Amino acid sequence: MKKVKKILGFVFLIALAFIVFALVLIGHRPSQYAPVTNTDVNQISPYLTNQILPMIYNGAQRGEPFDITISQQGINDIISRFREQIKTGNLTITAPQIIFSQNQITLMVTVKNSPIDLFATMECEPAINQKDKMVLHIKKISIGLLNITRTAKSKGNKLYSNWLILTGTEPDNIAAQVFRSLLNDEPFDPVFEFADKKIRVSKINITKESMTLQLTPFND
């Protein structure tokens, strides 16, 4: 009986240690995660309206390739003003933060759930390939310190298929192409409409705390 108790006690300690270790892994908060808190979420970011949009508009009117540089501080001011939280099932995704580093964009969010909040991170490496197509390669997706890249992409593909059906979105829609590139590294033509112009992202350069895009306006 004593041996049985010792074995059961040992198994209990192992199970407890495993649970604690798992909680440490998934509950870890990245040290860089410090999302901007904006009290005035009813106002569109002045950085967007007074700087980014005028630069794109003026550059598009000239009809020649031009560069715009987006700062990390500025993009976080823009996304901090999103009014609607993203909900999927029982999860609520909130408090986004973007970090620019060499050739990489890192997105961090809080995933609200019971009994604890979790912190998710997605590392993306955007690039323009030799055929002038853009690829949004997801390097890693994690919850805390736990790598869930494969699981997240598999789940994401299912959600993407459902989204197409529910919304009636055409597969050649730019948003659909962006999703497929994120999920499956599928190249796409990075062309966006702005006012009465079409603009192609010709180059992308990401460094610490900033991202520079070369944009080329054109007409069909």
GIJO-V12165 format. One record per helix or strand of 2 or more residues. SS is the DSSP state (H for helix, E for strand). FROM is the first residue (numbers start at 1). TO is the last residue. Records with the same first field share a line. If there is no record, write none. Layout:
SS = FROM-TO + FROM-TO
//
This chain:
H = 2-27 + 46-62 + 72-79 + 149-167 + 174-184
E = 66-71 + 86-88 + 91-101 + 104-112 + 118-128 + 134-143 + 146-147 + 191-194 + 197-207 + 210-218
//
